[in-house]
Amino acid sequence: YVGQETVLFHQSVRDNLLWARPDATEIDLREALELACAGFAYDLPDGLDAVVGDRGILLSSGQRQRISLARALLRKPTLLILDEATNALDVENEARVLDAIREAIRTSNADQNSARHGGLTVLMIAHRVSAIRRADRIFELETGRIARSGTWEELKG
């Protein structure tokens, strides 16, 4: 689960990532950070050992979201819930992150018979059209009920 309000600990980027998967290797960390478009972490003054501050205060809100996404992806989940998880990103970074997630889905689902992956399903809760239009299936809710569903092409009119 990655929400719009991220939870980071007053520890290093590395420690925040390893919280999700303590046995992760440096390669695992790099892959997760790349998928989350969070490679900026290597450019921090102490790289992955940079302390992010209480609740990640030393990072921008977009950087916090990407570190949280990397932490979630590091677990190699079969279900990833994104609740406004890209709302702090600019349009360009949001597109990069969503493209990377789509690639992770494709790769994971192609490899779902391996012992390491079980396929990846992403449930995205979003208001931004730029995020919604990328979904394979959209459910529009009104007063807590599904008002309509379909693809972007089916619903955009």
C-alpha positions as CSV (number, residue, x, y, z in Angstrom):
1,Y,0.0,0.0,0.0
2,V,1.3,3.4,-0.9
3,G,-0.9,6.4,0.1
4,Q,-0.7,10.1,-0.5
5,E,0.6,10.6,3.0
6,T,3.8,8.6,3.2
7,V,5.4,7.2,6.3
8,L,9.1,7.4,6.4
9,F,11.2,6.9,9.5
10,H,14.0,9.2,10.9
11,Q,16.6,6.9,9.4
12,S,18.5,6.5,6.1
13,V,16.9,5.9,2.8
14,R,18.4,2.4,2.9
15,D,16.9,1.7,6.4
16,N,13.5,2.9,5.2
17,L,13.7,0.5,2.2
18,L,15.0,-2.5,4.2
19,W,12.1,-2.1,6.6
20,A,10.0,-3.7,4.0
21,R,12.4,-6.5,3.1
22,P,15.4,-6.8,5.5
23,D,17.1,-9.4,3.2
24,A,17.1,-7.2,0.1
25,T,20.4,-7.0,-1.7
26,E,22.0,-3.8,-3.2
27,I,20.7,-5.0,-6.6
28,D,17.2,-5.4,-5.2
29,L,17.3,-1.9,-3.7
30,R,18.6,-0.4,-7.1
31,E,15.8,-2.2,-9.0
32,A,13.1,-1.0,-6.7
33,L,14.4,2.6,-6.7
34,E,14.6,2.5,-10.5
35,L,11.1,1.2,-10.8
36,A,9.8,4.0,-8.6
37,C,11.9,6.6,-10.5
38,A,13.7,7.3,-7.2
39,G,17.2,7.1,-8.5
40,F,17.7,10.6,-7.0
41,A,18.4,8.8,-3.7
42,Y,21.9,8.0,-5.0
43,D,22.6,11.7,-5.6
44,L,21.8,12.7,-2.0
45,P,24.8,13.8,0.0
46,D,25.3,10.4,1.6
47,G,23.5,8.4,-1.1
48,L,21.3,5.6,0.3
49,D,22.8,6.3,3.8
50,A,21.3,9.8,3.8
51,V,19.0,10.3,6.8
52,V,15.6,11.5,5.5
53,G,14.5,13.2,8.8
54,D,11.4,12.7,10.9
55,R,8.6,11.5,8.5
56,G,11.0,12.3,5.6
57,I,10.9,16.0,6.2
58,L,14.3,16.4,4.5
59,L,12.8,15.2,1.2
60,S,10.2,16.8,-1.0
61,S,6.7,15.3,-0.9
62,G,7.3,13.8,-4.4
63,Q,10.6,12.2,-3.3
64,R,8.9,10.8,-0.2
65,Q,6.2,9.2,-2.4
66,R,8.8,7.7,-4.7
67,I,10.8,6.2,-1.7
68,S,7.5,4.8,-0.3
69,L,6.7,3.3,-3.7
70,A,10.2,1.8,-4.0
71,R,9.7,0.3,-0.5
72,A,6.4,-1.3,-1.6
73,L,7.8,-2.6,-4.8
74,L,10.8,-4.1,-3.0
75,R,8.4,-6.6,-1.4
76,K,7.5,-7.8,-4.9
77,P,3.8,-7.8,-4.0
78,T,1.1,-9.5,-6.0
79,L,-1.3,-6.7,-5.1
80,L,-0.1,-3.1,-5.0
81,I,-2.6,-0.5,-3.8
82,L,-1.8,3.1,-4.8
83,D,-4.1,5.6,-3.1
84,E,-3.3,9.0,-4.7
85,A,0.3,7.8,-4.6
86,T,1.5,10.1,-7.4
87,N,-0.4,13.2,-6.4
88,A,2.7,15.0,-5.2
89,L,4.6,14.4,-8.5
90,D,4.7,16.8,-11.4
91,V,3.2,15.5,-14.7
92,E,6.5,14.3,-16.1
93,N,7.6,12.3,-13.0
94,E,4.1,10.9,-12.6
95,A,4.2,9.6,-16.2
96,R,7.6,8.1,-15.6
97,V,6.5,6.4,-12.4
98,L,3.2,5.1,-14.0
99,D,5.2,3.8,-17.1
100,A,7.6,2.0,-14.8
101,I,4.7,0.4,-12.8
102,R,3.1,-0.7,-16.1
103,E,6.5,-2.3,-17.1
104,A,6.7,-4.0,-13.6
105,I,3.2,-5.4,-14.2
106,R,4.1,-6.7,-17.6
107,T,7.4,-8.2,-16.4
108,S,5.8,-9.7,-13.3
109,N,2.8,-11.2,-15.1
110,A,5.1,-12.6,-17.8
111,D,7.2,-14.3,-15.1
112,Q,4.2,-15.4,-12.9
113,N,5.2,-19.0,-13.0
114,S,8.5,-18.5,-11.4
115,A,9.0,-19.0,-7.7
116,R,9.7,-15.3,-7.1
117,H,6.7,-13.7,-8.8
118,G,3.0,-14.4,-8.7
119,G,2.0,-11.7,-11.1
120,L,1.2,-8.1,-10.1
121,T,-2.2,-6.4,-9.9
122,V,-2.3,-2.7,-9.2
123,L,-5.4,-1.1,-7.7
124,M,-5.0,2.7,-8.2
125,I,-7.2,5.2,-6.5
126,A,-6.9,8.5,-8.3
127,H,-8.5,11.7,-9.3
128,R,-6.0,12.9,-11.9
129,V,-7.0,12.1,-15.4
130,S,-3.4,11.5,-16.3
131,A,-3.3,8.6,-13.9
132,I,-6.7,7.2,-14.6
133,R,-6.4,7.1,-18.4
134,R,-3.6,4.6,-18.1
135,A,-5.7,2.0,-16.3
136,D,-6.8,-1.2,-18.0
137,R,-10.2,-1.0,-16.3
138,I,-11.8,2.0,-14.6
139,F,-14.5,2.0,-12.0
140,E,-16.2,5.3,-11.4
141,L,-17.8,5.6,-7.9
142,E,-20.7,7.8,-6.9
143,T,-22.0,7.7,-3.3
144,G,-20.0,4.6,-2.5
145,R,-21.3,2.6,-5.5
146,I,-20.0,1.8,-8.9
147,A,-21.7,4.2,-11.3
148,R,-20.0,2.9,-14.4
149,S,-16.9,0.9,-15.5
150,G,-14.9,0.4,-18.6
151,T,-11.8,1.4,-20.4
152,W,-10.7,5.0,-20.8
153,E,-11.9,4.9,-24.4
154,E,-15.3,3.6,-23.4
155,L,-15.8,6.1,-20.6
156,K,-14.2,9.3,-21.8
157,G,-17.3,10.5,-23.8
